[in-house]
Amino acid sequence: MKDLIKADKNYILNTYARFPVEIVSGKGAVCVDNNGKKYIDMGSGIGVNAFGYADEVWQKAVSEQAGKLQHTSNLYYTEPQVVLAKKLCEKTGMDKVFFANSGAESNECAIKVARKYAELNKGAKYYNIITLKNSFHGRTLTTLSATGQDVFHKHFNPLTGGFLYATANDIKSVEKLIKKNKCAGIMLEMVQGEGGVNPLSIEFVKGVKALCEKHNLVLIIDEVQTGNGRCGTLYSYMQFGIEPDVITTAKGLGGGLPIGACIVNKRVSEVLTYGMHGSTFGGNPVACAGAITVIDRLNEKFLEKVKEKSALIFETLSKKDGIESITGLGLMIGIKTVKPAKEVVLKCIENGVLCLTAKDKVRLLPPLNIDMKSLKSALKVIENACK
């Protein structure tokens, strides 16, 4: 372990504050370190391993596809890409999909869609995108600019222009920006993940949708972390009574392999044409084969179990010693603790549970199919670590 840490520091950019754990294998919600110690993983690779480690259904599909065709460029057709796109459109009621490799890339595509739509319908000066303070949309320079947190902007100026930041759950702040600026669209996370796991109010989201309709703005819903069953529905916006123009997603969609998707409705599906966007690896057949197995299993019966597990977490940890509050939706949960969040996470690691942080909260993103026994065991460890 010491040699690995030393080599890591020597050869890998120091951009991660790694915890002192080397994960070497896993099955389901449990992973194993280099010393054979087992951990219940309540982070699932930051919401990526939707069905846990070494998921057999996913593994079979990915292995079979890798044995036939691991990659070809988007100059040619591949069946897994088309099958996945069809499923996403049918399950959301949207029209078309662009495949990327990450959430940031999916958001880049969405921003281009909104700006091109505005140019065509309102004029080239209508390019501003409204996002929210405390939001997070990615780490490329443009999605970093879309992110409404100054801490991420520091050192990287000049940022991409054309982004405005409203206050979450304050519809008047959105109206004010629309009136004072020439806008192309609005981009929201239904639950601000990196911003502290804070859900938006239904009233606010519906108000934003109404403003988009009134001012002919493109409504983008960022489902990178909230999507693919994470919040108890296929996509979190489905619980807010609105229909977006664009959905962006990634993380859990691939079940462990890099994939992102920008899903658009009919209103904007013809905006980007030949040569205006592209990706070498986007829609990779192996990643798509894995994603198909994820989407196929996110049915109503399964999603009800996600909601049941969410309810158990809230019931178990609410009003317990050392816990000030719990926020979130589905299996995307933030715990405000009396102790510093990192101190709680390190105590959990010591006792065989892996958790995450978000701002000053302990963040939970367990595999969607975590069994109740493992979940209850993990919650006991977390509860004790908070005391």
N, C-alpha and C positions, 0 to 999 in steps of 0.2 A: 504493500500500500504506500509506504514512504517513497519507494522508487517511482511508483506511478505518479504520485503527486509532484515529485521533483521533475519528472519528464514532462508532465502537463505544464508546469510553470515555465519550463525551458522552451517548449515547442508550440504551445497554444496561446493565442492572445488572451490576456488577462481581463476578459470581459464578463466573467461569471464569478459570483461569490458561491463557490461550490460548498456543499455540506460534506463532512468527512465520511462519505460512504461510497464504496465502489460496487455498483450493481453488476452482477455477472449472469443472472438468470431469473426467471420468474414463471409463474403459472397463475392465471386468474388475477386476483387482487393481491397476491403475495409475491414478493421478489426476494432474492437471496444475494447477500454480499459475498465478497471474496473469502470471508472467514466462515461462511456457512450460516450466518445469522439471518433469520427471516424477518421480513417487515410486511405489515399490511400497508399497501400503498394508497393513500388517500389523495394523491395528486395526479395519478395516471399520466405522467409525462406532460403536465399542465393541460389536462383535458384531452389528450391525444389517444391514449389507449382505451377507447370507448368500451371495449369488451375485455380489457385486461391483457395480461401477458400471455403469449403463446396460445392465443385463441385459435382453436382447431379449425373452425369454419373459415376464418380469415386466412389462416396459414395454408390451408389446402388450396384455396382459390389463388392466392399469391404465388405459391410454388408451381402450380400447374401452368399459370400464365407465364411465369419466368422461364419455364421449360419450353414454351412455344415461341414467345416473342417478348423480349424485355424492353425494347424501345424501337420506335421508328418515328420519323419526323411527322409534323402535322401537314406535310405535303401529301400524305396518304391517309386512307381511312383505316380505323381499327374498331372492331366490334365493342370491346369493353367501354370505350369512351362514349360511343353512341348509346349503348344500353344504360349507362349511368346517367347521361344527360336526360334521356327519356324518363327515367324514374324520378329524377329531381323535378322535372317539369310537371309530371303527372301528380306528384305528391304535394306540390306547392301551388299549382294552377298558373305557374309562370310560363314563359314562352320559349326562351333559349338560354344556353349556358356557354360561358367561356371558362375553360379550365386553366388554372395557374398552378403554382407550386406551394403557395403559402397564403396566409391571411392578408399580409401586406400587399402581395401582388394582386390578390382579388380586389382589395380596396383601391389599388391603383387603377385597375380596369373600371371600377365603378365611378371613380372620379372623372375619368376620360369620357365615360358614357354621359354623365351629367353635364359636363362642359360642352361636349359636342351637341347634345340635345338643345341646350340653351342657345348655342351659337346659331343653330338652324332655325330655332323658333322665336328667339328674342333678340339675337344680335351678339356679336363677339365680345362686347363689354360685359355681358352677363356671365361671369365666370366664378363668382365667389361661392364657396361651399360653407354652410354653417354646420359646425359640430358643437359639442358641449364642453364646457370646462370640466376637467377631471376625466375626460375621455381618453381612450387609447386605441389607435388604429394601425399601428405598425412602426417599423424602424427604418424604412427607406426614407430618404429626405422628404418626399412628398407626404407619405403617411405620417411621418414624424410631425410635419407641419400641420396635418389634420388633427393630430393629438392635442387636446386642450390641457396640457400640463407643462409648465415652464421648465420643470426639472429635466425633461427630455430634450428641450430645445437648446439648453446651455452648451456652448462650445461648437455648435454646428451651423451658425449663421454664415451667410444669409440663407434662410429657409425658403422653401417654395412659397410664393405669395398666393393670395386668394383664399385664405381661410379665416373665418370669423368664429368666435366662441360665445355661445349663449350659456345661460345658467340652467342647469338641469331642473326640471319641474317648475320653471318660471316661463310661462308662455309669452308674457309681455316682453321678456328679454329677446325672444326669438322674433316677435313682431317688430320690435325696434330695429333689429339688424336688417330685416327684410326691407323696411321702409327707407333706411338710410343707405343701402348698398344694392348694387345690381347682382342678384343671386341666381345661381344655376340649380342648387339643390341643398338638401339637408341630410346629414348622415348621423345616425344614432346607434348606440348599443342599448338594448332593452335593459340589460344589467351591466353597469360599468364595472368590468372585471378587474383590470389592473388599477383602477381608480378606487378600489375598496369594496367591491362586490355590492354595489348599490343599485337596486332596481329603480327604473323610472315609474312614475305614476301613470295609470291608464288614462286619466284625464289629460295629462300633459301630452302623451303620445297621440291621442286622438286629436288634440288641438294642433299639434304639428302637422298631422295628416291633412287637416282642414286648411291650414295655411298653404301647404304644398298645392292643394287643388285650386285654391283661390288665386295663387300667384304663378301657377304653372311651373312649379319646382319639382325636380326629381327627388323622390324620397328613397334614400339608401338605408337599409337596415344591416348593420354589421353584426353578423351571427358567427363570427370566427370562433369565439369561445362559447357563446350561449347556444349554438346550434347543434343539430344532429342528436337530439334527444336529451341534451345536457340539462335543460330546464323543465323537462317533463312533457314537452310537446316536441314534434319534429324540429320546429324552429320557434324560438321564444316569442316572436311577434304574434304568433297564432293565439296567444293568451291576452292580447291587447286590443283586439277588435279592429285591426287595420290591415290593409293590403299594401305592401310596398311596391315601388317600381323596380327596385334592385335589391337583391339579397346577396351578401358576401359571406362566404364560409370557408373553413379549413379545419385545422386541429382534428377533432374527432371523426371527421368525414373519412379520412384515410385509414383509421384504425391503427396507425403506427407508421405509415409511409407518408411522405410529403405530397399533399395535394390541396389545391384551393379551387373554389368555384365562384364565379360571378354570375348569378342567375337573374335574368331580366324579364320583365313583362312585355306584352305586345306593344305597348306605347313606345318603348325605347329599344326594341329588339333589332331594328334595322339601322340604328344610329351608327354603329361601327361597321365599316365595310372593308373590303379587301385591302390589306396592307396597313391598316390603321392600328392594329394591335397584333400581338403574337407571343408565342412562348415555345422554346425548344423542347422543354420537358413537360409542359402543361398537357394534362390528359394522358400521361404515361400509361400504357396498358396494364402494367403490373399494379400501379397505384389505384387505377380505376377498378381492377378486378377485386382488390381488397375493399374499396369503398362500396361496391355493389353489395357485398355481404353485410356491411354495416347498415346501409339504408334498408335492405330487405328485412332486417330484424327489428327495426324501430316501428313496430305496429302498436296499436292502441293498448293491447294487453300488456306488452312490455313497458310502455310508457306509464301505465298506471302503477306498475311496480316501482318505477323511478320516483313517482310522486309519493308512494308509501314510504320509501326509504328517506326521502326528504323530510316528510312529516316526523319520522322517527328521530332524525338528527335534531330538528327544532325542539321536539318534546323532551329529548334526553338532556340537551345542553342548556335550555332556557332556564334562567334564574338560578344557575348553579354558582357555587363559590368561585370567584375569580373571573367570571364571565359577565361583561357589562351588557352586551347585546349580540344578536345574531341577525344577519341580513342575507338576502339572496333569493334564489328561485330554483326549484328542483334540486339537482345535485351540484349546484354552484353556490357555495355558501361561504360567508365571511363571519368570523367570530372576533368581536372586540374583547380583548382580554385585559385584565388589570396589569398583569405582567407584560413586559415587552413581547411582541409576537415572536421574534426570533428566539427568545429564551424558551418559550413554550414549545416551539418547533424542535429545538435541540433536545429538550426533555423527552418529547415524543419519540425522536430518533433513538435515544438511549433505551427506550422501552418498546422498540419494535414497531413504530408507526411513522410513516413518512407523510408530512403535511407541507403546505406551501404558505407563503405570505402574500398579502396585497395591501400596500400602504402600511397601516398600523394594525392590521388584522391577520389572524390565522385564516388561511384559505383552504377549503376542501373541494376537491374535484375528483372524487373516487370513480373507479370504473362503473359504468352504468349498471352492470350485471353483478356487482359485488354481492356476495351472499350475506344474509342477515346475521349469521354467526360472526363473520369477520367484521361486519359493520359495527355490531354491538361491542365487540372486543376493542376495536379501534376507538370508539367513542368513550369507553371506560378509561383508556390510556390518556386521551385528550382531556377528559374531565379532571383527571388526577394531576395532569401537567399544569392545568390552569390554576389550581388551588394555591 
